[in-house]
Amino acid sequence: MSTTTQNSDIRVVVIEDDTTIRESYTYLINEAPGYHVVNSYASAELALKGIRADDPHVVLLDVELPGISGLEAIPRIKAVVEEVYIIMLTVYDHQQTVFDALSKGASGYLTKSTAPGKIIEALGEVMDGGGPMSANIARMVVHSFQRSQESPLTRRETEILEQIADGKTRSRIASEMFIDLETVKSHLKNIYAKLDVHSRADAIRAAKQNKYI
């Protein structure tokens, strides 16, 4: 690709700690007409050192980074490159993480299972002012607005109860949400107290009947 072509392309930076995934995204984007990966990084720390010079239009940012997490990196990146669009990449589509990312300034949210063509479409969409999201994440966001606004549960408690309702164990929830098992147990105890129930099944039933989940 010539320098002239690169300069007129949409400049992209990829921040992903998995080498194979990072290189795959880089290859995919560079093969798409009109896009060019100006740099890729294995951590937010490294990216923050070079991203001002990269001056990207769009950043593809992994949520689960070692050290400074993707969520923590969002405002730091935007402080350095003010007009940049940030699209989050994740394996897990937890509601709290999605809303945290959007509230911190992310413009889109995709799961890593997103088809290659959809990732390129997302780059174009965000440049046009859109908010690209994987279908399951978009449904989750819509569903969250359809819930009862009278729920006594916090957003984190709601998310944990939804995971319980999906059949996940407490240890798996702790692992996927990057919290201690004891924290999950504490949240469940609070959920039971707020819903005035004494079992997992009763908590799920009460929450669904009242449209808390």
N, C-alpha and C positions, 0 to 999 in steps of 0.2 A: 504493500500500500504506500503510495507516495505521500510526502510531507504535506503537499497541498490538499490531498484528499483527507488526510487525517485531521488537518486543521479545520475542515468544514464539517467533519463528522460530529455526532453527539459523543462527547467524551465520558467514559465510564470508568469508575474505580470499583474493584471487587475486593471486599474484605471478608475473608473466609479462612479459617484455620486448617481445614482439611485440604491437603495439597491436590488430591485428585479432583475434588469438587471445584476448587478454585481454578485449576487449569482447564477444566471442562467448560466452566462459564466463560473464561477468557477466550477460549477457542471459539465457542458458540457465538459470542458477541462480535469478535473480530471477523467472523465469516459472514455476518449480516451486513448488507450494504447500508451505509450511513451511520455505522456505529464503530467505535474504536475504544478498546481498553487501554487507557493511558498508563495504568499501573494496577498492581494487585498486591495485597498484603495478607500476612498470616495472622495479624493481630491489630487491634485498635491502636495500641501504643506505637507500632511502626507506621500505621497509616497517618496518625496525627502529626508525625514528623515530616511527612512528605506531601500531604494532601493539598497544602496551600499552593505548592508549585504545580501539582497535577491539575488544579483548577477544573475539577470534573463538573459536568452537568448533572450526572446521576451517580449515586453510590449504591451498590448492592451490598448490604450489610448483614452478616450472620448474627443472629440473636445470641447464640450460645458460644461466645468467644472466651478463651482463657484470659485471665487478667481483667482488663476493662471490658465489661460485657457490651454487647451490641446496644442494649438500652442505654447504658451509661455513655456510650460513645455518641449517640445521636446529637445531644445539645453541644458537645465539644466539637463535632465535625461542623455543625451549622454555625458555630462561633467563628470558625476559621474560613469556611466557604459559605457565605450567607445565602446565596441563591440556589444552593444545591438541593436536588430532590433525593430523598433517601427511601429505598425500597428494602424492607426487611426480608430476610430469608430464614426459615426455621423448619425444624422437623416437627416440633410440637405447636399446636394451634390453641394454646390456652387463652381463654378470654382476657384474663388480667394482663397477660403479656401483650396481647394485641392492643388493648386500650392504653396501656402504659406507653407503648411505642408511638401510637398515634398522638397521644397527648404531648409527647416530647418533641413531636415535629416530623415523624415519619410520614411519607406520602403514600406508601403502599405496603402490602404485607402478603408475601407469597410463601407457600410451603415448598420444600425442596423437591417434592414429587411433581411440581408443576412442569408441564410439557415444555421442551425447549422453545417451541414456537411461541408459546404463551409468555415466556420470559421476555423475548424480543418485543412482543406486542405491548407488554407492560412498560418497557422503556419508552416506547413511543407514546403510550397513553399518559404516562406521568409528565412527559414533556409538553403534552397538550392540555395539562391542567387536571387530568383525571386522577383517581385514586385506585390503582389496580389492586385487586385482592383475589386470592384463590377462592373458588366457589364455596368451599366449606367455611372459610373465614367470613365471607360476605354474608352467608346464611346466619352465622353465629352473631354477627353484629346486628343484623335485622332482628333476630330473635330476642336479643338483649333489650331492644326497644319495645318489644311486644309484651315483656313481662310486667307483672303488677309493680307499680311504683311504691306500693305499701309494704314491700318485703322488709322484714326485720333483719335480714341477713346482709352482711357486708358483701362487697363484690368478691373478695377472696373466699368467703364462706360459701357463696353461691357457686363459685367455680369448683370448689372442692366437692360440694354436694352433687354437682353435675357429673363429676368424674366418678363418684361413688355410684351414681345412678347408671353410669355406663358400664358398671361391673368391675372397675379397677380396684385393686387392693390399696390399702393405706401406704404400704411400702412403695408401690409403683407410683402413686401420686406424689409422694415425697421426692422420689428420684426425678420424675419428669418436671416437677415444679421447682426443683433445686432448693427444697426446704427440708428440715429435719423431720423424722417420723414423729417425734414428740410434738412438733408444731402442728402436724396434721391431726393428731389425736386431740390436741387442745382446741383446734377449730371445730372438730366434730362434737366435742363436749359442749361448746358454745352453741352449735347448731341445734343439738338436741334440746338444750335449755330454752332457746328462743322459740322453738316449734312445739315445746311441751310434749316431747316424745321420748321414748327410751330404746328405740332400735333403729337400725339403718333403714329397714323396710318402711317403718312408720314415718321416718323423716322424709324419705323420697315421696311417699304417698301424700303427705301433708303439703310438701312443697309444690308438687304437681297440681294438686287440687286448688291451691291458692295462686297458681301461676307465678311462683317464685323462681322456678326453673322451667 
